[in-house]
Amino acid sequence: MNLREDIRNIAIIAHVDHGKTTLVDQLLKQSGIFRENEHVEERAMDSNDIERERGITILAKNTAIDYKDHRINILDTPGHADFGGEVERIMKMVDGVILVVDAYEGTMPQTRFVLKKALEQDLKPLVVVNKIDKDAARPEAVIDEVLELFIELDANDEQLEFPVAYASAINGTASLEPEPEKQEENMQSIYDMILEYVPAPVDNSSEPLQFQVALLDYNDYVGRIGVGRVFRGEIKVGQQVSLIKNDGTVKDFRVTKMFGFFGLKRLEIEHAQAGDLIALSGLEDINVGETVTPRDHQEAMPVLRIDEPTLQMTFSVNNSPFAGREGKYVTARQIQERLDQQLETDVSLKVEPTDQPDAWVVSGRGELHLSILIENMRREGFELQVSKPIVIVKEIDGVKCEPFERVQIDVPETNTGGVIETLGSRKGEMLDMVNTGNGQTRITFLVPARGLIGYRTEFMSMTSGYGIMNHTFEEYRPIIKGQIAGRRNGVLVSMDKGVASTYAILQLEGRGTNFMEPGTDVYEGMIVGENSRDNDLTVNITKVKAANNIRSATKEQTATMKKPRTLTLEEALEFINDDELVEVTPETVRLRKSILDKGARERAQKKEKIRLESE
């Protein structure tokens, strides 16, 4: 069997924030692909603004470097389970993976998730213990954790013999020794490890072509671009080929443009062969999992499985009294076009019409997946309203099932009781509890996904911000009967339209938590704070002090106002209840009741109560 010894295809996988994008940066810089005077951004692979701000990778990225006469194709993958669809498909394109693990945090829920996908594809894993320069680094213990995880995930004997390197990606150093003082001033040991342990692709270039699309890209000039791997044969620009669609139909087209990857650039190429990772354009409706073959030898590759959405929410046109004030794109047609454009590249997203012309049900892989889409839309100038996220129920073998998440929580010992109690009320099942030292406890739960909606806010306030929570989709299980505890408190709702006054805000401070800065425009039905009790309260936040000439006994006392609580988009989505909406504009995130009028709202609540009692 011939091998293409000049090429290696690897993916870099890790839990979010364990440093894989920084590691790719260093591999790029040290390979000499940039000129001496070329300015290279930190985390150069994260090209999207939101990726840079949050320090997360959302879309898989291709790059390539040359080292010792070898071309190493590297795929940087997302660490969040919400983007797991990308991870799974990338595993088909590569022959090995580098698993990056934090030298202090060790294995985390998403480490488990991404490693499981790699082992299922029978890939050769290499382990890099990163952040070895941290004071609290515990490399030997982390390697033991990794080995335990491999065994738990049924790794075969060959996979269990994984090579290990120790690195500090931020400093650009690495070595094969766990002691920080033995770090070499470069990443050479990682390059050498890739060449030695990652299998070279099979060279079957003389056989009929097979190219499979694993990722999609979109470009205004050439339309949809299919990114994937040539598994067999050769492909040239201008060649007449067939595309075998996922439904079995066949379309013929001509390859108009072909791109290869090198460094951060996408370069036009004329020819590619078995083992190469390339991008193709020329057919506007090319899709993930489809196979490109010669016209006279149409043989499809096995269809790639795409993770089904687990969460959905309703997107609708903004119809609040402030609609159209701040946004550029506000109509149903504009929102529909933007959602259609998202479907061009995001295969884990589904958009379905509702019985209303200005509302759509948008389904995705999790809260993060959907909130990133909303955040991108508002930055582009869109105004819209979104509902509370709800989980998608599936029927499996005649049984209704709901998604469950594996939740790993690191908290100070003093908070363990509170965490166990609150997740218990959300139907969580505790799997494991370990004391990790320094007064910290790590607890693992299996929780229905609907039990986690809105939990993060409660969790952060309960642990005073010291708790760390990570969760990842585990599986669909039969639905757990009974109500799951949601938000405990009601809200403060504005009774009229106007401007929030300092006087009114001070009067309301005893009633709960204020969300408003003085001078903020409000409308009837807008949520202006959280009630300290469990019921909703209609309040007058625009009230101003009556002017009279009577001196008050407390005149000289200056009232100090508490800082209002500002909710981010994610916090707002977690906070709202079923009868509430988040209004999103380029400048503002507002919370509101679905029904703005107080009387109509109370009538609707009575009807709902009667309906529930009759069931």
C-alpha positions as CSV (number, residue, x, y, z in Angstrom):
1,M,0.0,0.0,0.0
2,N,1.5,3.3,-1.1
3,L,1.5,6.2,1.3
4,R,1.9,10.0,0.7
5,E,4.8,10.5,3.1
6,D,5.0,14.2,2.3
7,I,1.6,15.0,3.9
8,R,0.1,14.7,7.4
9,N,-3.6,15.6,8.2
10,I,-4.4,16.4,11.9
11,A,-7.1,18.0,13.9
12,I,-6.5,19.9,17.2
13,I,-9.2,19.1,19.8
14,A,-9.7,20.3,23.3
15,H,-12.1,21.6,25.9
16,V,-12.8,25.3,25.4
17,D,-10.1,27.6,26.7
18,H,-7.4,24.9,27.1
19,G,-5.3,26.8,24.5
20,K,-5.6,25.0,21.2
21,T,-6.0,28.1,19.1
22,T,-2.9,29.6,20.8
23,L,-1.0,26.4,20.1
24,V,-1.9,26.6,16.4
25,D,-0.7,30.2,16.3
26,Q,2.7,29.1,17.6
27,L,2.9,26.2,15.2
28,L,2.2,28.7,12.4
29,K,4.7,31.3,13.6
30,Q,7.5,28.9,14.2
31,S,7.1,27.2,10.9
32,G,8.4,30.3,9.2
33,I,5.4,30.9,7.0
34,F,5.2,34.6,8.0
35,R,7.8,37.1,6.8
36,E,10.0,38.7,9.5
37,N,8.1,42.0,9.2
38,E,4.6,40.6,8.9
39,H,2.3,41.5,11.8
40,V,0.4,38.5,13.0
41,E,-2.6,38.9,15.4
42,E,-2.9,36.8,18.6
43,R,-5.2,33.9,18.0
44,A,-4.9,34.5,14.3
45,M,-7.1,31.6,13.5
46,D,-10.1,33.1,15.3
47,S,-11.2,35.6,12.6
48,N,-14.7,36.4,13.7
49,D,-15.1,39.4,16.2
50,I,-17.2,37.3,18.6
51,E,-14.5,34.5,18.6
52,R,-11.9,37.1,19.5
53,E,-13.9,38.7,22.3
54,R,-15.0,35.5,23.9
55,G,-11.8,33.6,23.3
56,I,-13.7,30.7,21.7
57,T,-13.6,29.0,18.3
58,I,-17.0,28.8,16.6
59,L,-16.1,27.6,13.2
60,A,-13.5,25.0,12.2
61,K,-10.5,26.5,10.4
62,N,-8.0,25.0,8.0
63,T,-4.4,25.9,7.9
64,A,-1.2,24.3,6.7
65,I,2.5,24.5,7.4
66,D,5.7,23.1,5.9
67,Y,8.2,21.3,8.2
68,K,11.2,19.2,7.1
69,D,9.8,18.8,3.5
70,H,6.4,17.7,4.8
71,R,3.1,19.6,4.4
72,I,1.1,19.4,7.7
73,N,-2.6,20.3,7.3
74,I,-4.0,21.4,10.6
75,L,-7.7,21.8,11.5
76,D,-8.5,23.9,14.5
77,T,-11.9,22.7,15.9
78,P,-14.4,24.3,18.2
79,G,-14.3,23.1,21.8
80,H,-18.0,23.9,22.7
81,A,-20.4,21.0,22.4
82,D,-22.8,23.4,20.7
83,F,-20.6,23.2,17.7
84,G,-20.0,19.5,17.9
85,G,-21.4,18.9,14.5
86,E,-18.3,20.6,13.1
87,V,-16.0,18.4,15.3
88,E,-17.6,15.1,14.2
89,R,-17.2,15.9,10.5
90,I,-13.6,17.1,10.8
91,M,-12.7,13.7,12.2
92,K,-13.5,12.2,8.8
93,M,-10.9,14.5,7.1
94,V,-7.9,13.7,9.2
95,D,-5.6,10.7,10.2
96,G,-4.7,11.8,13.7
97,V,-5.6,14.3,16.5
98,I,-3.7,16.3,19.0
99,L,-5.7,16.4,22.2
100,V,-4.7,19.5,24.2
101,V,-5.3,19.4,28.0
102,D,-4.8,22.1,30.5
103,A,-2.0,21.1,33.0
104,Y,-4.1,22.3,35.9
105,E,-7.8,21.7,34.9
106,G,-7.2,18.3,33.5
107,T,-10.0,16.5,31.6
108,M,-13.3,18.4,31.3
109,P,-16.7,17.6,29.8
110,Q,-15.8,18.8,26.4
111,T,-12.5,17.0,26.4
112,R,-14.5,13.8,26.8
113,F,-16.9,14.9,24.0
114,V,-14.3,15.7,21.4
115,L,-12.1,12.7,22.3
116,K,-15.0,10.3,22.1
117,K,-15.6,11.5,18.5
118,A,-11.9,11.0,17.6
119,L,-11.7,7.5,19.1
120,E,-14.9,6.4,17.3
121,Q,-13.2,7.3,14.0
122,D,-10.2,5.1,15.0
123,L,-7.8,8.1,14.8
124,K,-4.3,8.1,16.3
125,P,-4.3,10.5,19.3
126,L,-1.3,12.6,20.4
127,V,-1.6,14.4,23.8
128,V,-0.2,17.8,24.5
129,V,-0.4,19.0,28.2
130,N,-0.6,22.8,27.8
131,K,0.0,25.7,30.3
132,I,2.8,23.7,31.9
133,D,4.2,27.1,33.2
134,K,1.2,27.6,35.5
135,D,2.1,27.6,39.2
136,A,-0.6,25.1,39.9
137,A,0.3,22.7,37.0
138,R,0.0,19.0,37.9
139,P,1.1,17.3,34.6
140,E,1.6,13.7,36.0
141,A,-1.9,13.7,37.6
142,V,-3.4,15.1,34.4
143,I,-1.8,12.4,32.3
144,D,-3.4,9.8,34.7
145,E,-6.8,11.5,34.2
146,V,-6.3,11.4,30.4
147,L,-5.4,7.7,30.5
148,E,-8.5,6.9,32.7
149,L,-10.7,8.8,30.2
150,F,-9.2,6.8,27.3
151,I,-10.0,3.5,29.1
152,E,-13.5,4.7,30.0
153,L,-14.1,5.6,26.3
154,D,-13.0,2.1,25.2
155,A,-9.8,3.2,23.4
156,N,-8.1,0.3,21.6
157,D,-4.6,-0.9,22.6
158,E,-2.9,1.2,19.9
159,Q,-4.7,4.4,20.9
160,L,-3.8,3.8,24.6
161,E,-0.1,4.0,23.7
162,F,-0.4,7.7,23.0
163,P,2.8,9.9,22.9
164,V,2.8,13.0,25.2
165,A,4.4,16.4,24.9
166,Y,4.3,19.2,27.5
167,A,4.0,22.8,26.3
168,S,3.4,26.4,27.1
169,A,1.6,27.6,23.9
170,I,1.6,31.2,25.1
171,N,5.4,31.2,25.5
172,G,6.0,29.1,22.4
173,T,7.9,26.4,24.3
174,A,7.5,22.6,24.4
175,S,9.4,19.4,25.4
176,L,8.9,15.7,26.0
177,E,9.7,16.2,29.8
178,P,7.0,17.2,32.3
179,E,9.3,19.5,34.3
180,P,8.7,23.2,33.4
181,E,12.4,24.0,33.6
182,K,13.1,21.5,30.9
183,Q,11.0,23.3,28.3
184,E,12.8,23.9,25.0
185,E,12.6,27.3,23.5
186,N,10.5,26.1,20.5
187,M,7.8,23.7,19.4
188,Q,10.1,21.3,17.6
189,S,9.2,18.3,19.7
190,I,5.5,18.7,18.7
191,Y,6.3,19.0,15.0
192,D,8.5,15.8,15.3
193,M,5.8,14.0,17.2
194,I,3.3,14.7,14.4
195,L,5.6,13.4,11.7
196,E,6.5,10.3,13.7
197,Y,3.1,9.2,15.0
198,V,0.4,10.6,12.7
199,P,-0.2,8.1,9.9
200,A,0.5,9.4,6.3
201,P,-2.6,9.3,4.0
202,V,-2.9,6.4,1.6
203,D,-1.9,7.3,-2.0
204,N,-4.5,5.9,-4.3
205,S,-4.3,8.7,-6.8
206,S,-4.5,6.3,-9.7
207,E,-8.1,5.2,-8.7
208,P,-11.3,7.0,-9.6
209,L,-11.9,10.3,-7.8
210,Q,-13.8,10.5,-4.5
211,F,-14.0,13.9,-2.7
212,Q,-16.3,14.4,0.2
213,V,-17.6,17.7,1.6
214,A,-17.2,18.1,5.3
215,L,-17.6,21.9,5.9
216,L,-19.3,24.7,4.0
217,D,-18.1,28.2,3.3
218,Y,-19.7,31.0,1.4
219,N,-18.3,33.8,-0.7
220,D,-20.3,36.6,-2.5
221,Y,-18.2,36.2,-5.6
222,V,-18.1,32.4,-6.1
223,G,-21.1,31.4,-3.9
224,R,-21.1,28.2,-1.8
225,I,-17.7,26.5,-1.3
226,G,-17.4,22.9,-0.2
227,V,-14.4,22.1,2.0
228,G,-13.3,18.5,2.3
229,R,-10.7,15.8,1.6
230,V,-9.8,14.0,-1.6
231,F,-10.1,10.4,-0.4
232,R,-9.2,8.8,-3.8
233,G,-8.0,9.8,-7.2
234,E,-7.2,13.2,-8.6
235,I,-9.1,16.4,-9.4
236,K,-8.3,19.3,-11.7
237,V,-9.8,22.7,-12.4
238,G,-12.0,22.5,-15.5
239,Q,-12.8,18.8,-15.0
240,Q,-16.4,17.7,-15.6
241,V,-17.5,15.8,-12.5
242,S,-20.7,14.4,-10.8
243,L,-22.0,15.4,-7.4
244,I,-23.9,12.6,-5.6
245,K,-26.4,14.4,-3.4
246,N,-27.4,13.1,0.1
247,D,-30.8,12.0,-1.3
248,G,-29.1,9.9,-4.0
249,T,-29.7,12.2,-6.9
250,V,-26.8,13.2,-9.2
251,K,-25.8,16.6,-10.6
252,D,-23.1,17.2,-13.1
253,F,-20.9,20.3,-12.9
254,R,-17.6,21.7,-13.9
255,V,-15.0,22.5,-11.3
256,T,-14.5,26.3,-11.8
257,K,-12.2,27.1,-8.9
258,M,-10.2,25.0,-6.4
259,F,-8.4,26.3,-3.3
260,G,-5.6,24.9,-1.1
261,F,-4.6,26.1,2.3
262,F,-1.3,27.5,3.5
263,G,-0.8,29.5,6.6
264,L,-3.8,31.8,7.0
265,K,-4.3,32.1,3.2
266,R,-6.5,30.2,0.8
267,L,-4.6,29.8,-2.4
268,E,-6.0,29.0,-5.8
269,I,-4.7,25.6,-7.1
270,E,-5.1,23.7,-10.4
271,H,-4.7,20.1,-9.2
272,A,-5.2,18.0,-6.1
273,Q,-4.8,14.3,-5.3
274,A,-5.6,11.7,-2.6
275,G,-4.8,13.0,0.9
276,D,-5.2,16.7,0.1
277,L,-7.6,19.0,1.9
278,I,-9.1,21.4,-0.5
279,A,-12.1,23.7,-1.2
280,L,-14.2,23.5,-4.3
281,S,-16.6,26.0,-6.0
282,G,-18.8,25.7,-9.0
283,L,-22.1,24.3,-7.7
284,E,-24.4,26.5,-5.7
285,D,-26.2,23.8,-3.8
286,I,-23.3,21.6,-2.7
287,N,-23.9,20.2,0.8
288,V,-22.1,18.6,3.7
289,G,-21.6,14.8,3.2
290,E,-22.0,14.8,-0.6
291,T,-19.5,13.1,-2.8
292,V,-17.8,14.4,-6.0
293,T,-16.9,11.6,-8.4
294,P,-16.0,11.2,-12.2
295,R,-19.1,11.0,-14.4
296,D,-18.3,7.5,-15.5
297,H,-17.6,6.1,-12.0
298,Q,-20.3,7.4,-9.6
299,E,-19.5,5.8,-6.2
300,A,-20.8,7.7,-3.1
301,M,-19.0,7.7,0.2
302,P,-21.0,6.9,3.4
303,V,-23.2,9.8,4.4
304,L,-21.8,12.0,7.2
305,R,-24.1,12.1,10.3
306,I,-25.0,15.6,11.3
307,D,-26.0,16.2,14.9
308,E,-29.7,17.0,15.3
309,P,-30.7,20.3,17.0
310,T,-31.6,20.0,20.7
311,L,-33.0,23.5,21.4
312,Q,-35.4,25.8,19.7
313,M,-36.7,29.4,20.0
314,T,-39.0,31.6,18.1
315,F,-37.5,34.5,16.2
316,S,-40.0,37.3,15.3
317,V,-40.1,40.8,13.9
318,N,-39.8,43.4,16.6
319,N,-43.2,44.8,17.3
320,S,-42.5,46.8,20.5
321,P,-43.3,50.5,20.8
322,F,-39.6,51.2,20.1
323,A,-39.5,49.1,17.0
324,G,-37.3,50.6,14.2
325,R,-35.6,53.1,16.4
326,E,-32.1,51.6,16.4
327,G,-32.0,48.9,13.7
328,K,-31.3,49.0,10.0
329,Y,-33.0,45.7,9.1
330,V,-36.4,45.4,10.7
331,T,-38.8,43.7,8.2
332,A,-39.9,40.1,8.0
333,R,-38.3,39.8,4.5
334,Q,-34.9,41.0,5.7
335,I,-34.9,38.6,8.7
336,Q,-36.0,35.7,6.5
337,E,-33.2,36.4,4.0
338,R,-30.6,36.6,6.8
339,L,-31.7,33.3,8.3
340,D,-31.6,31.7,4.8
341,Q,-28.1,33.0,4.4
342,Q,-27.1,31.4,7.7
343,L,-28.4,28.0,6.5
344,E,-25.9,28.2,3.6
345,T,-23.0,27.4,6.0
346,D,-24.5,26.2,9.3
347,V,-25.7,22.6,8.8
348,S,-26.7,22.2,12.5
349,L,-29.3,24.9,12.2
350,K,-33.0,24.5,11.2
351,V,-35.4,27.3,10.3
352,E,-39.1,26.5,10.0
353,P,-42.0,28.9,9.3
354,T,-44.9,29.3,11.8
355,D,-48.5,30.1,11.3
356,Q,-47.6,33.8,11.5
357,P,-45.8,35.5,8.6
358,D,-43.4,37.4,10.8
359,A,-42.1,34.6,13.1
360,W,-39.9,31.5,12.6
361,V,-38.9,28.6,14.8
362,V,-35.1,28.4,14.8
363,S,-33.5,25.2,16.1
364,G,-29.9,24.7,17.1
365,R,-27.4,22.7,19.1
366,G,-27.7,24.7,22.3
367,E,-28.1,28.2,23.9
368,L,-24.6,29.3,22.8
369,H,-25.2,28.2,19.2
370,L,-28.4,30.3,19.0
371,S,-27.2,33.3,21.0
372,I,-24.1,33.6,18.7
373,L,-26.4,33.8,15.7
374,I,-28.5,36.5,17.4
375,E,-25.4,38.4,18.5
376,N,-24.1,38.4,14.9
377,M,-27.5,39.6,13.6
378,R,-27.7,42.5,16.0
379,R,-24.1,43.6,15.1
380,E,-25.1,43.6,11.4
381,G,-28.0,46.0,12.2
382,F,-30.9,43.7,12.7
383,E,-33.8,44.2,15.1
384,L,-35.8,41.2,16.3
385,Q,-37.6,39.5,19.2
386,V,-36.8,36.1,20.6
387,S,-38.6,33.8,22.9
388,K,-37.4,31.6,25.8
389,P,-35.4,28.6,24.5
390,I,-37.2,25.2,24.8
391,V,-35.8,21.7,24.3
392,I,-36.7,19.6,21.4
393,V,-38.5,16.3,22.3
394,K,-37.8,13.3,20.1
395,E,-39.7,10.1,19.7
396,I,-37.3,7.1,19.9
397,D,-38.8,3.6,19.5
398,G,-42.3,4.9,20.4
399,V,-41.0,6.6,23.6
400,K,-40.9,10.4,24.0
401,C,-37.3,11.4,24.9
402,E,-35.6,14.6,25.9
403,P,-31.9,15.7,25.7
404,F,-29.7,15.2,28.8
405,E,-26.4,17.0,29.5
406,R,-23.4,15.9,31.4
407,V,-22.6,18.7,33.8
408,Q,-19.2,19.2,35.6
409,I,-19.1,21.7,38.4
410,D,-16.1,23.0,40.3
411,V,-17.1,24.9,43.4
412,P,-15.7,25.8,46.9
413,E,-16.6,23.1,49.4
414,T,-19.0,25.5,51.2
415,N,-21.2,25.6,48.1
416,T,-21.5,21.9,47.4
417,G,-24.8,21.5,49.4
418,G,-26.5,24.4,47.6
419,V,-25.4,23.0,44.2
420,I,-26.6,19.5,44.9
421,E,-30.0,20.8,46.2
422,T,-30.6,23.2,43.3
423,L,-29.7,20.7,40.6
424,G,-31.7,18.0,42.4
425,S,-34.8,20.3,42.1
426,R,-34.0,20.5,38.4
427,K,-34.1,16.7,38.2
428,G,-30.3,16.3,38.1
429,E,-28.7,13.0,39.0
430,M,-25.3,13.1,40.8
431,L,-22.8,10.8,39.2
432,D,-19.6,11.6,41.0
433,M,-18.1,14.0,43.7
434,V,-14.3,14.4,44.2
435,N,-12.4,16.7,46.5
436,T,-9.8,18.3,44.2
437,G,-7.8,20.0,47.0
438,N,-7.4,23.7,47.9
439,G,-11.0,23.6,49.4
440,Q,-12.5,22.8,45.9
441,T,-14.9,20.1,45.0
442,R,-15.7,18.7,41.5
443,I,-19.2,17.3,41.1
444,T,-20.5,15.5,38.0
445,F,-24.3,15.4,37.2
446,L,-26.6,14.1,34.5
447,V,-29.3,16.8,34.0
448,P,-32.2,17.1,31.6
449,A,-31.3,20.0,29.2
450,R,-34.5,21.9,30.1
451,G,-33.3,21.8,33.8
452,L,-30.2,23.8,32.8
453,I,-32.1,26.6,31.0
454,G,-31.8,29.7,33.3
455,Y,-29.6,27.8,35.8
456,R,-26.3,29.6,35.1
457,T,-27.5,32.9,36.6
458,E,-28.7,31.2,39.8
459,F,-25.5,29.2,40.0
460,M,-23.2,32.2,39.7
461,S,-25.0,34.2,42.4
462,M,-25.1,31.2,44.7
463,T,-21.4,30.6,44.4
464,S,-20.6,34.4,44.4
465,G,-18.9,34.0,41.0
466,Y,-16.4,31.4,42.2
467,G,-18.2,28.4,40.7
468,I,-17.2,27.0,37.2
469,M,-19.8,25.1,35.3
470,N,-19.3,23.1,32.0
471,H,-21.8,21.0,30.3
472,T,-22.0,18.9,27.1
473,F,-24.8,17.0,25.4
474,E,-24.8,13.3,26.5
475,E,-27.8,11.6,25.0
476,Y,-31.6,11.5,24.5
477,R,-33.4,9.7,27.4
478,P,-37.1,9.1,28.2
479,I,-38.8,12.3,29.5
480,I,-38.7,12.8,33.3
481,K,-42.2,13.4,34.6
482,G,-43.1,16.5,36.5
483,Q,-42.3,20.2,36.5
484,I,-38.7,21.4,36.6
485,A,-38.0,24.3,38.9
486,G,-37.4,27.5,36.8
487,R,-37.0,31.1,37.8
488,R,-38.2,31.6,41.4
489,N,-38.8,35.3,41.3
490,G,-41.3,37.4,39.4
491,V,-40.5,40.6,37.6
492,L,-41.2,44.3,37.9
493,V,-43.1,45.5,34.8
494,S,-43.5,49.2,33.8
495,M,-47.1,50.4,33.8
496,D,-46.6,53.3,31.3
497,K,-44.4,54.8,28.6
498,G,-41.8,57.4,29.6
499,V,-38.3,57.9,31.1
500,A,-37.1,56.0,34.2
501,S,-36.5,58.5,36.9
502,T,-34.0,58.4,39.8
503,Y,-36.8,59.2,42.2
504,A,-38.9,56.2,41.1
505,I,-35.9,53.8,41.0
506,L,-35.1,54.8,44.6
507,Q,-38.7,54.1,45.7
508,L,-38.6,50.7,44.1
509,E,-35.3,49.5,45.5
510,G,-37.0,47.7,48.4
511,R,-39.1,45.7,45.9
512,G,-36.3,43.9,44.1
513,T,-33.4,44.3,41.7
514,N,-33.4,47.2,39.3
515,F,-32.3,46.8,35.7
516,M,-32.7,50.5,34.6
517,E,-30.3,53.4,34.5
518,P,-32.1,56.8,35.2
519,G,-33.0,58.4,31.9
520,T,-33.7,55.2,30.1
521,D,-36.7,55.2,27.8
522,V,-39.3,52.6,28.9
523,Y,-42.7,51.4,27.6
524,E,-45.7,49.7,29.1
525,G,-45.1,46.0,29.5
526,M,-41.3,46.4,29.5
527,I,-39.5,44.5,32.3
528,V,-37.6,47.0,34.4
529,G,-36.4,44.7,37.3
530,E,-36.7,41.4,39.2
531,N,-39.2,41.2,42.0
532,S,-37.9,40.0,45.4
533,R,-41.1,37.8,45.6
534,D,-42.4,35.1,43.2
535,N,-45.2,37.2,41.6
536,D,-45.0,39.9,38.9
537,L,-45.6,43.5,40.0
538,T,-46.6,46.4,37.8
539,V,-44.7,49.5,38.8
540,N,-44.5,53.2,37.9
541,I,-40.8,53.7,37.1
542,T,-41.4,57.1,35.4
543,K,-42.8,58.8,38.5
544,V,-41.2,62.1,39.4
545,K,-41.1,63.8,42.8
546,A,-43.9,66.3,43.2
547,A,-42.6,69.9,43.4
548,N,-43.7,71.8,46.5
549,N,-42.2,74.3,48.9
550,I,-42.4,72.1,52.1
551,R,-39.0,71.4,53.5
552,S,-38.4,67.8,54.5
553,A,-36.9,66.8,57.8
554,T,-34.5,64.5,56.0
555,K,-33.7,67.1,53.3
556,E,-30.0,67.0,53.8
557,Q,-29.7,63.2,53.5
558,T,-28.5,62.3,50.1
559,A,-30.0,59.1,48.8
560,T,-27.5,56.7,47.1
561,M,-28.8,54.5,44.3
562,K,-27.6,50.9,43.9
563,K,-25.9,50.1,40.6
564,P,-28.5,48.6,38.2
565,R,-28.0,45.0,37.1
566,T,-27.2,44.9,33.4
567,L,-28.1,41.6,31.6
568,T,-26.0,40.4,28.6
569,L,-27.9,38.7,25.7
570,E,-27.2,35.2,27.1
571,E,-28.3,36.2,30.6
572,A,-31.5,37.8,29.2
573,L,-32.3,34.5,27.3
574,E,-31.7,32.5,30.5
575,F,-33.7,34.9,32.6
576,I,-37.0,35.2,30.7
577,N,-40.1,33.0,31.3
578,D,-42.5,31.5,28.8
579,D,-44.7,34.7,28.7
580,E,-41.8,37.0,28.1
581,L,-39.5,38.0,25.1
582,V,-36.1,39.5,24.6
583,E,-36.1,42.5,22.3
584,V,-32.7,42.7,20.5
585,T,-31.5,45.7,18.6
586,P,-27.9,46.8,17.5
587,E,-27.7,49.1,20.6
588,T,-30.0,47.5,23.3
589,V,-31.2,44.3,24.8
590,R,-34.6,44.8,26.4
591,L,-36.9,42.4,28.3
592,R,-40.6,42.6,27.8
593,K,-43.9,40.7,28.4
594,S,-45.3,39.1,25.3
595,I,-48.6,40.9,26.0
596,L,-47.8,44.5,26.9
597,D,-51.2,45.6,28.2
598,K,-51.7,44.8,31.9
599,G,-55.5,43.9,31.6
600,A,-55.0,41.6,28.6
601,R,-52.0,40.0,30.3
602,E,-54.0,39.2,33.4
603,R,-56.9,37.7,31.4
604,A,-54.4,35.5,29.5
605,Q,-52.9,34.3,32.7
606,K,-56.4,33.4,34.1
607,K,-57.2,31.4,30.9
608,E,-53.8,29.5,31.2
609,K,-54.4,28.7,34.9
610,I,-57.9,27.3,34.0
611,R,-56.4,25.2,31.2
612,L,-53.7,23.7,33.5
613,E,-56.2,22.9,36.2
614,S,-58.5,21.1,33.7
615,E,-55.6,18.9,32.4
